[in-house]
Amino acid sequence: MQAELSRRSFLRASALAGGGLLVDFSVPVHAAQGAAVLTAFVAIDTSGAITIAARNPEMGQGIKTSLPMIVAEELDADWAQVRVEQADLDPARYGPQFSGASMSTMMGYLPMRQAGAAARDMLVRVAAARWGVAVAEISTAASVAHHKASGRSLPYAALAQEAAGLAPAKPGDLRLKSPEQFTIIGSRRGGVDTPKIVRGDPLYSIDTRLPGMLHAVFVGPPSPGAVLRRVDDAAARAMPGVKAVIPIQGVKAKGTFAGSVDSLTDGVAIVATNWWYAQQARDKLVLEWDESAAQGHGDAAYAARAKALLDAGGGKVAFKAGDAKAALGKAAKVISARYDYPFVAHNTLEPQNCTALFKDGKLTFWAPAQQPENGRKLVAQCVGVAEGDITVHVTRIGGGFGRRLMSDFMAQAGAIAKAMPGVPINVLYNRTDDITHDFYRPAGWHKFKAGIDQSGRLTAFTNHFVSFGPGEDPQFFANMAPFHMPEGLIPDIEMTHSVFPTIMPLGAMRAPTSNAHAFVFQGFLDEVARAGGRSLPALMLDLFTADKQFGETDKAGETPRSFNTARARAVVQKAMAMSDWGNVPRKPGIGRGFAFYFCHRGYFAEVVEVAVKGKAVTVRKVWAAGDVGRQIVNPLGAEAQVRGSILDGLSQALNGQKITIENGRVQQSNFHDHPFARIDRLPPVEVAFVPSDAQPGGLGEPALPPVIPALANAIFDATGKRLRSMPFAL
């Protein structure tokens, strides 16, 4: 059975993907010379090799494999003949080209299917014309067109040149496969770049090498807002290999990304024949900075101010239903607790870097940007080159986690390159620069109260959240997540917030806001459940008893705030069944913890089992059940995303990740004092996906948040010690 697209739904999806999805016949990058170009995403050469353009930046999340798999599915391509190439920045041709918020699959699923179906339709029409038969008599499989009645077949390579001259079919004439017809979508496929990674082939931005390229170090401010007052560069200029020392004046950008402080700061660039020479010359610079703007800004001062605000109570109401204060007064038992979490840096394995060339009034970049279009806008403002004169070649990214949604490194490279026309400039941070000039996951503080009745049912809930903001509301990256349990699930609830300003640059970290809020909400609800003589899964299932969908919705019936209790209930039950929850005999020093969380349109329930000996915690196993929609494109990649998310969560909780600040200066400098878990710390992880009728969603974020509270709850189960601050310390 086939699903026919209406013209209206096709146009709606095409608009989402960007103009001219099926009528732009520009050649995908690196397609073979003379290849037949069928759509903006597909080219076929005479050998039969199929080049598919990958529009979204790849940073380990597997999107460079999964989106081309979707194209190849509807094309009926032989996957062994497919070559995937990263597309340069060109949103008019390819549509949205950013990787973040687990949106790439959600936004690309239908447009990529249409791109493949359009190319297949063009090939089929050529085959039908050659054989003088009806289009309906042609079938395709593995890059070959077949006419079953006559036994004739033709490979796509023999049809492609003629097909490239056809106009694409009308949207209403395109037919997409039904899920039972899939042979590529839903199959387990290794990453298209994996062989190159294993061989150590040049692939990442840090590998970029161009003829005549020079290397630069950008010395930025020691604290946010610092102004460069004096430069003595005589000794630096005299160092071996140094070609230039360039003072850079900061520029504040506007309207680039989510009201962030993504900009070009004051600094000094040292350009040399190799990076080591530039780094050595850096030590000879004498710089005088005015750091008065950051005086008094520090993590200890912030914590004291947050405590005072929590003690004072009040705050601006962010969400309210019923009368929570009155309900607390009637509760059989009231539970209260305070939770907090620190600033955290991203720890991307590949440090920030970028290569830029300014020539003939135009800038060309080779950039590891999660949001390259935002980077181009930032460069235009900070460097003074029109957006139309900026080309961005998107490279593979050696870890993003939200850090590379900010494009400060592009502005720095562009400013240096403009000062040295005709010379490619590669800017590379050292690890200390990377950690001390990050856009940090913000710290936060919470005060909870909850009321339960005689049977342990949740009847009232309040939360006072303290964070950062310039006025009455938290700034974008320091805000509450779009949805928080038990919002909408009990009649009497009130959530308030108080804010105060920070000078620290804040940003998105994998599962932004949710990576911390899951810990505090699900940790506290575990306390509530135990106070009522229940388990957290039982409390969650009680909240999810009635089938209910609520929150904001879009035309597809869901948004990040659109919550469905049936989907939530199903993943809770699946995680309980996978882990045999409640049926495993207790042993001394062994504990189990559970947590559920919903974010980025994904529902995940996770169980963690730990062994605790003294102050040492060993994670023995994790069970993870998730619902991210009706179709997993690449199960192998999807499972890897879940395991990677869990490892990231364990890093934040157990490995001492914490940024401390004194007068705006970050005190951590490398992996020794801001560590992350190595692969040998990853416990066995059992993953299961619960299918639903929802549109396919992403997997970059939603598996991370619940593992942190599940771990905290498991440690409590093993030791009786409740952990209310991150990182965890016994």
C-alpha positions in Angstrom: 0.0 0.0 0.0 1.4 3.4 -0.9 0.8 6.8 0.7 -0.1 9.5 -1.8 1.0 13.1 -1.0 -1.4 15.9 -1.5 0.0 19.0 -3.2 -0.7 21.0 -0.1 1.4 18.6 2.2 4.2 18.5 -0.4 4.4 22.3 -0.5 4.3 22.5 3.2 7.2 20.1 3.6 9.1 21.8 0.7 8.8 25.1 2.5 10.2 23.5 5.6 13.1 22.2 3.6 13.8 25.5 1.8 13.0 26.8 -1.6 13.4 24.7 -4.7 13.8 21.3 -3.1 13.0 19.4 -6.3 13.7 21.9 -9.0 17.2 23.0 -8.2 19.6 20.9 -10.3 22.8 22.2 -8.8 25.5 19.6 -8.6 26.0 18.0 -5.1 29.5 18.6 -3.8 32.2 16.3 -5.1 29.9 14.4 -7.5 32.0 12.9 -10.4 32.7 15.1 -13.4 29.9 14.6 -15.9 27.5 13.0 -13.3 23.8 13.4 -14.1 22.2 15.6 -11.5 18.6 14.7 -10.7 17.9 16.9 -7.7 19.8 19.1 -5.3 20.6 16.0 -3.3 21.2 13.3 -5.9 23.7 12.8 -8.7 24.5 9.6 -10.6 27.6 9.0 -12.6 28.2 6.6 -15.5 29.8 4.0 -13.2 26.5 3.8 -11.2 27.9 5.6 -8.2 25.3 7.7 -6.5 26.3 10.9 -4.7 23.9 12.1 -2.0 24.4 15.4 -0.4 24.2 15.6 3.4 22.9 19.0 4.4 23.2 18.9 8.2 26.6 19.2 10.0 27.8 15.9 11.3 29.3 15.8 14.8 29.0 12.1 15.7 25.2 12.0 15.9 25.1 10.0 12.7 22.9 12.5 10.7 25.4 12.3 7.7 24.3 8.6 7.5 20.7 8.7 8.4 19.4 11.5 6.2 21.0 10.0 3.1 19.5 6.6 4.0 16.1 8.3 3.8 16.9 9.6 0.3 18.3 6.3 -0.8 15.2 4.5 0.5 12.8 6.4 -1.7 15.3 6.3 -4.6 15.5 2.5 -4.3 19.3 2.9 -4.4 21.8 0.2 -3.9 23.4 1.4 -0.6 26.7 -0.1 -1.6 26.8 2.3 -4.5 26.0 5.4 -2.5 28.6 8.0 -1.7 27.7 10.7 0.8 29.3 14.2 0.6 28.8 17.0 3.1 27.0 20.0 1.5 28.4 23.5 1.7 26.2 26.1 3.3 23.4 26.9 0.9 20.0 27.1 2.7 18.3 28.3 -0.4 19.2 25.0 -2.1 19.2 22.5 0.8 16.9 24.0 3.4 17.8 24.3 7.1 21.5 23.4 7.7 22.0 23.2 11.4 22.5 20.4 13.9 21.0 20.9 17.3 17.9 20.4 19.5 17.4 16.9 18.0 15.6 18.5 15.1 17.6 17.3 12.0 15.6 14.0 11.5 12.3 15.6 12.4 12.8 18.4 9.9 14.4 16.3 7.3 12.4 13.0 7.3 9.7 14.0 4.8 11.8 16.4 2.6 14.5 13.7 2.2 12.0 11.1 1.2 10.6 13.5 -1.4 14.0 14.2 -2.7 14.6 10.5 -3.3 11.2 9.8 -4.6 11.5 12.6 -7.2 14.8 11.3 -8.5 13.4 7.7 -8.7 10.3 9.0 -10.6 12.5 10.7 -13.2 14.5 7.5 -13.7 11.3 5.4 -14.0 9.8 7.8 -16.6 12.9 7.4 -18.8 12.9 3.6 -18.5 9.2 3.5 -19.4 9.7 5.7 -22.5 12.6 3.6 -23.7 10.6 0.4 -23.5 7.3 1.9 -24.6 5.4 0.8 -21.5 3.4 2.5 -18.8 5.2 4.0 -15.9 3.1 1.8 -13.6 4.7 -1.3 -15.1 8.2 -0.3 -13.9 9.6 -1.5 -10.6 12.9 -0.5 -9.1 15.3 -2.1 -6.6 19.0 -1.7 -5.8 19.6 1.0 -8.4 18.1 -1.0 -11.2 14.8 -0.4 -13.1 12.8 -3.5 -14.1 10.0 -4.4 -16.5 8.8 -7.7 -15.1 6.5 -8.6 -18.1 9.3 -8.5 -20.6 12.2 -9.4 -18.3 14.1 -6.2 -19.2 16.3 -4.3 -16.8 18.4 -1.2 -16.9 20.8 0.2 -14.2 20.2 3.7 -13.1 23.6 4.7 -14.6 22.1 4.0 -18.1 19.1 6.2 -17.4 20.5 9.1 -15.4 21.7 11.4 -18.1 18.4 11.5 -19.9 16.5 11.7 -16.5 18.4 14.8 -15.6 16.8 16.6 -18.5 13.3 16.0 -17.2 11.2 18.3 -15.1 10.3 16.8 -11.7 6.9 15.4 -11.3 4.1 17.5 -9.8 3.9 17.1 -6.0 0.6 15.4 -6.2 2.0 12.7 -8.5 4.7 11.6 -6.1 4.1 8.5 -4.1 6.1 7.5 -1.1 6.6 4.0 0.2 4.7 2.6 3.1 6.9 1.5 6.1 6.5 -2.2 5.3 8.2 -1.6 1.9 11.4 -0.1 3.6 14.6 -1.9 2.9 17.1 0.8 4.0 15.2 2.8 6.6 15.1 0.7 9.7 18.2 -1.3 8.8 21.4 -1.2 10.8 24.1 0.8 8.9 27.6 1.8 9.9 28.5 5.5 9.6 29.5 6.6 6.2 32.6 8.3 7.6 33.7 5.4 9.8 36.3 3.9 7.4 37.9 7.3 7.1 37.9 7.8 10.8 39.5 4.4 11.4 42.2 5.1 8.8 42.9 8.5 10.2 42.1 10.2 6.9 41.8 14.0 7.0 38.1 14.6 7.8 37.7 17.1 10.6 38.2 20.9 10.6 41.4 20.5 12.6 42.8 18.5 9.6 42.3 21.3 7.1 45.5 22.1 5.1 45.6 24.6 2.3 48.6 25.8 0.2 50.4 28.6 1.9 48.3 28.3 5.0 49.5 30.1 8.2 48.5 29.2 11.7 47.1 31.6 14.3 46.5 31.7 18.1 43.8 34.1 19.3 44.5 35.4 22.8 41.1 36.4 24.2 40.1 38.3 27.4 40.9 36.6 30.7 37.4 37.4 31.9 34.1 38.2 30.2 33.8 41.8 29.3 37.5 42.6 29.7 38.7 45.5 27.5 42.2 45.4 26.0 44.1 48.6 27.1 47.7 48.0 26.1 49.7 45.6 23.9 53.5 45.1 24.0 54.2 42.7 21.2 57.9 43.4 20.5 59.2 40.1 22.1 56.4 38.1 20.4 57.2 39.5 17.0 60.9 38.5 17.4 60.0 34.8 18.0 60.9 32.3 15.2 58.2 31.8 12.5 56.0 34.7 13.6 54.5 36.5 10.6 52.2 39.0 12.3 50.8 40.1 15.6 47.3 41.6 15.1 45.2 43.4 17.7 41.5 42.6 17.3 38.8 45.1 18.4 35.7 43.4 19.7 32.3 43.8 18.1 29.0 43.0 19.7 26.7 41.2 17.3 22.9 41.4 17.3 20.2 39.0 16.4 22.5 36.0 15.7 21.4 33.2 18.0 18.8 33.2 20.8 19.9 36.6 22.2 23.2 35.1 23.2 26.5 36.8 23.7 28.0 35.2 20.6 30.3 38.0 19.3 33.9 39.0 18.5 35.8 39.9 21.7 38.8 42.1 22.1 42.0 40.0 21.6 45.4 39.7 20.0 46.1 37.2 17.1 49.6 35.8 16.6 50.1 34.4 13.1 53.1 32.1 12.4 54.3 29.4 10.0 53.0 26.7 12.4 50.8 26.5 15.5 53.6 25.7 17.9 55.5 28.8 16.9 52.4 30.9 17.5 51.8 29.3 20.8 55.3 29.9 22.0 55.2 33.6 20.9 52.0 34.0 22.9 53.9 33.6 26.1 56.0 36.6 25.1 53.0 39.0 24.7 52.5 41.6 27.4 48.8 42.6 27.6 47.0 44.9 29.9 43.3 44.2 30.4 40.6 46.2 32.2 38.7 43.5 34.0 36.5 45.7 36.2 33.3 44.5 34.5 33.8 41.0 36.0 34.6 42.0 39.6 32.5 40.2 42.1 31.3 37.6 39.6 32.0 34.2 40.9 30.3 30.9 41.6 30.5 31.3 45.4 28.9 34.8 45.2 26.2 33.5 42.9 25.4 30.6 45.3 25.1 33.1 48.2 22.8 35.3 46.2 20.7 32.4 45.1 20.3 31.2 48.7 19.1 34.6 49.8 16.5 34.6 47.1 15.3 31.1 47.9 15.2 32.1 51.6 13.1 35.2 50.8 10.6 33.1 48.8 8.3 34.8 46.3 9.5 35.1 42.7 7.7 35.7 39.5 5.0 33.1 38.7 6.0 31.0 35.7 3.2 28.5 35.8 0.2 28.1 38.1 -2.8 25.9 38.3 -5.2 25.7 41.3 -4.0 26.8 44.7 -0.8 24.9 45.6 -0.3 26.7 49.0 -3.8 25.8 50.2 -3.3 22.2 49.0 0.0 22.0 50.9 -1.9 23.1 54.0 -4.3 20.2 53.6 -1.7 17.5 52.7 -1.2 14.5 55.0 2.5 15.0 54.6 4.7 17.8 53.1 8.1 17.1 51.7 10.6 19.8 51.0 14.2 19.9 49.6 16.7 22.1 47.9 18.7 21.1 44.8 21.5 22.8 42.8 23.9 22.2 39.9 27.0 24.0 38.7 28.3 25.7 35.6 29.7 23.1 33.2 31.9 23.4 30.1 31.4 21.3 26.9 34.6 19.4 26.8 34.6 18.8 23.0 37.4 16.5 22.1 38.3 18.6 19.0 39.2 22.1 20.3 37.5 25.1 18.7 39.2 25.9 15.4 38.5 27.3 11.9 40.2 28.1 8.7 39.5 31.3 6.7 40.7 32.9 3.5 40.0 36.5 2.5 40.6 37.1 -1.2 39.1 39.7 -3.6 36.8 41.1 -1.0 35.3 37.7 -0.2 35.7 35.3 2.7 35.8 31.5 2.5 35.6 29.3 5.6 36.3 25.7 6.4 34.3 25.6 9.7 33.1 23.0 12.2 29.9 24.9 12.9 26.7 23.4 14.2 24.9 26.4 12.8 26.9 27.6 9.9 24.2 30.1 8.7 24.3 31.8 12.1 28.1 31.8 11.8 27.9 33.6 8.4 25.6 36.2 9.9 28.0 36.7 12.9 31.0 37.1 10.6 29.1 39.7 8.4 28.4 41.8 11.4 31.8 41.5 13.1 34.1 41.5 10.1 32.3 43.7 7.7 31.9 41.3 4.7 28.4 40.9 3.2 26.7 37.6 3.7 26.6 37.0 0.0 30.4 37.3 -0.2 30.9 34.6 2.5 31.3 30.9 1.5 31.2 28.2 4.2 32.5 24.7 3.6 31.1 22.6 6.5 33.5 20.1 7.9 32.9 17.2 10.2 32.8 18.3 13.8 34.8 16.5 16.5 32.2 17.0 19.2 29.6 19.7 19.4 27.2 19.2 22.3 25.9 22.8 21.7 29.2 24.6 22.0 29.5 25.0 18.2 26.0 26.5 17.9 28.1 29.6 18.8 30.4 30.7 16.1 32.9 33.0 17.8 35.8 31.0 16.3 34.5 31.9 12.8 34.5 35.6 13.7 38.0 35.4 15.0 39.3 33.5 11.9 37.5 35.9 9.6 38.9 39.0 11.3 42.5 37.7 11.2 42.1 36.5 7.5 40.8 39.9 6.5 43.9 41.5 8.0 46.1 39.2 5.9 44.4 39.0 2.4 45.2 36.1 0.1 46.6 33.9 2.9 44.6 31.0 4.4 44.6 31.3 8.2 43.9 28.4 10.6 42.9 29.4 14.1 43.2 26.7 16.8 42.5 26.9 20.5 44.6 25.1 23.0 42.7 23.2 25.7 42.9 25.9 28.2 41.4 28.4 25.8 38.7 25.9 25.0 37.6 25.5 28.6 38.1 29.1 29.7 36.3 30.7 26.7 33.2 28.5 26.5 29.5 29.3 26.6 28.7 27.4 29.8 25.7 25.3 30.9 24.4 27.7 33.6 24.2 26.9 37.3 20.8 26.8 38.9 19.2 26.5 42.3 15.7 25.0 43.3 13.5 24.9 46.3 10.7 22.3 46.2 7.7 21.5 48.3 5.2 18.7 47.7 2.2 17.4 49.4 0.9 13.8 49.4 -2.3 12.3 50.8 -2.7 9.3 53.1 -2.3 6.9 50.2 0.9 8.6 49.0 -0.7 10.3 46.0 0.8 13.6 44.9 -1.7 16.4 45.7 0.4 19.6 45.6 3.7 20.8 44.2 5.7 24.1 44.2 9.1 24.9 42.8 11.1 28.2 43.2 13.9 28.3 40.6 16.8 30.8 40.8 18.8 31.4 37.7 20.3 34.2 35.6 18.6 37.0 33.7 18.9 40.7 33.0 15.3 41.5 34.1 12.5 39.5 35.6 12.9 36.4 33.5 15.7 33.9 32.9 17.7 34.4 29.8 17.3 31.9 27.0 19.9 29.3 28.1 19.2 29.7 31.8 15.4 29.2 31.5 13.2 26.3 32.6 12.7 23.5 30.1 9.5 23.8 28.0 7.7 21.1 30.1 8.3 19.9 33.7 6.7 17.1 35.6 4.1 17.3 37.2 2.9 20.3 35.2 -0.6 19.6 33.9 -0.9 16.3 35.9 -2.1 17.5 39.3 -4.7 20.2 40.0 -2.6 22.3 42.4 0.8 23.4 41.3 2.9 26.6 41.2 6.3 27.3 39.7 8.1 30.6 40.3 11.5 32.0 39.3 13.9 34.6 40.5 16.9 35.9 38.5 20.0 38.0 38.8 22.5 39.0 36.2 25.7 37.2 35.3 28.6 38.3 33.1 29.4 34.7 32.2 28.7 33.6 28.6 25.9 31.0 28.7 25.0 28.4 26.0 23.2 25.3 25.1 24.6 21.9 26.3 23.4 18.6 25.1 19.7 18.4 26.2 19.8 22.1 27.2 18.1 23.0 30.5 16.8 19.4 30.7 20.2 18.0 31.4 20.1 19.7 34.8 16.4 20.0 35.5 15.7 16.3 35.1 18.1 15.7 38.0 16.4 18.1 40.4 12.8 17.2 39.5 13.1 13.5 39.3 15.4 13.4 42.3 12.9 15.3 44.4 9.9 13.2 43.1 11.8 10.1 44.2 11.9 11.6 47.6 8.2 12.3 47.4 7.5 8.7 46.3 9.5 7.2 49.1 7.9 9.5 51.7 4.6 8.0 50.6 5.8 4.4 50.8 5.9 4.1 47.0 8.5 3.8 44.2 9.1 6.5 41.7 7.8 4.3 38.8 4.6 3.8 40.7 4.2 7.5 41.3 4.9 8.2 37.6 2.3 5.6 36.4 -0.2 7.1 38.8 0.3 10.5 37.2 0.0 9.0 33.7 -3.1 6.8 34.5 -5.5 8.8 32.3 -4.9 9.1 28.6 -4.3 12.8 28.1 -2.5 15.1 25.6 -1.9 18.7 26.6 0.4 21.6 26.0 1.0 23.7 22.8 0.6 21.9 19.5 1.5 22.7 15.9 0.0 21.4 12.6 1.7 18.1 13.2 -0.1 17.8 16.6 3.0 18.2 18.8 5.7 20.7 20.0 8.4 20.5 22.7 5.5 21.3 25.1 3.1 18.7 23.8 2.9 15.9 26.3 1.1 12.6 25.8 0.6 10.4 29.0 0.0 7.2 27.0 3.4 7.5 25.4 5.0 8.3 28.8 3.3 5.4 30.4 4.5 3.0 27.7 8.2 3.8 28.2 7.9 3.6 32.0 6.3 0.2 31.7 9.0 -0.9 29.2 11.9 0.2 31.4 10.3 -1.6 34.3 9.9 -4.8 32.3 13.4 -4.7 30.8 15.1 -4.3 34.3 12.6 -6.6 36.1 11.9 -3.7 38.4 10.8 -4.6 41.9 11.6 -8.3 41.5 15.4 -8.4 42.0 16.4 -9.5 45.5 18.2 -6.7 47.4 21.9 -7.0 48.2 24.1 -4.9 50.5 25.8 -2.1 48.7 23.7 -2.6 45.5 21.1 -0.1 44.5 18.7 0.6 41.7 17.2 3.9 40.7 14.6 5.0 38.2 13.9 8.2 36.3 11.6 9.4 33.6 11.9 12.5 31.5 10.4 14.1 28.4 12.3 16.6 26.3 12.9 17.4 22.6 9.8 15.5 21.8 11.3 12.3 23.2 10.1 10.2 26.1 12.7 8.2 28.0 12.6 6.0 31.2 15.8 4.7 32.5 16.9 2.4 35.3 20.5 2.4 36.7 22.0 -0.2 38.9 25.1 0.7 41.1 27.5 -0.9 43.5 28.8 1.4 46.2 31.8 0.6 48.3 33.0 3.3 50.6 33.0 6.5 48.4 33.4 4.5 45.1 30.4 4.2 42.9 30.4 1.6 40.0 27.6 1.7 37.5 26.8 -1.9 36.8 24.1 -1.6 34.2 21.7 0.9 32.6 18.3 0.0 31.0 16.9 2.7 28.7 13.4 2.7 27.0 12.6 5.5 24.6 9.8 6.7 22.3 11.0 9.1 19.6 8.3 8.5 17.1 7.1 5.9 14.7 10.3 5.3 12.8 13.9 4.7 13.8 15.9 5.4 10.6 19.2 3.6 11.7 18.9 1.4 14.8 22.6 1.0 15.0 23.1 4.8 15.1 20.1 5.3 17.4 21.5 2.9 20.0 24.8 4.6 19.8 23.2 7.9 20.5 21.5 6.6 23.6 24.7 5.1 24.9 26.6 8.3 24.2 24.0 10.3 26.0 24.2 8.0 29.0 28.0 8.3 29.1 27.7 12.1 28.9 25.2 12.1 31.8 27.5 9.9 33.9 30.4 12.2 33.2 28.5 15.2 34.5 27.3 13.4 37.6 30.3 11.2 38.6 33.4 12.8 37.1 33.6 16.0 39.0 32.6 18.3 36.1 32.2 21.7 37.6 33.3 25.2 36.5 34.3 27.5 39.3 34.7 31.2 38.8 36.6 34.0 40.6 36.0 37.6 39.4 34.9 36.2 36.0 38.0 34.1 35.6 37.3 30.4 35.1 39.6 28.3 37.4 39.6 25.1 35.4 42.0 24.7 32.5 42.1 21.1 31.1 40.7 17.6 31.5 42.6 17.0 34.7 40.3 19.5 36.6 37.2 19.2 34.3 37.3 15.5 33.4 34.9 13.4 31.3 34.3 9.7 31.5 36.3 7.5 29.2 34.7 4.7 27.1 35.9 2.1 29.6 33.6 3.6 32.2 30.5 3.0 30.0 28.5 0.2 31.7 26.4 -2.3 29.7 23.4 -0.4 28.4 20.3 -2.2 27.2 18.3 -0.1 24.8 14.7 -0.5 23.6 12.5 1.7 21.5 8.8 1.9 21.9 7.1 2.7 18.6 4.2 5.2 18.5 2.2 7.1 15.9 4.1 10.3 16.3 6.3 11.8 13.6 9.9 10.6 13.7 12.0 12.7 16.1 15.6 13.1 17.0 17.9 11.3 19.5 20.7 13.7 20.2 19.2 14.8 23.5 16.3 13.0 25.2 18.2 9.9 26.5 20.7 12.0 28.5 18.5 13.8 31.2 17.0 10.8 33.0 20.3 8.9 33.6 21.5 11.5 36.1 18.5 11.3 38.5 18.3 7.6 38.0 21.9 7.4 39.2 21.3 9.6 42.2 18.2 7.6 43.1 20.2 4.3 42.8 23.0 5.7 45.1 20.3 6.6 47.6 18.8 3.1 47.3 22.3 1.6 48.0 23.4 3.9 50.7 20.5 5.9 52.1 22.4 9.1 51.2 20.4 11.6 49.2 22.4 13.6 46.6 21.0 17.0 45.9 24.0 18.7 44.3 26.0 18.0 41.2 28.6 16.7 40.7 27.9 13.8 43.1 30.2 13.3 46.1 29.6 10.7 48.7 
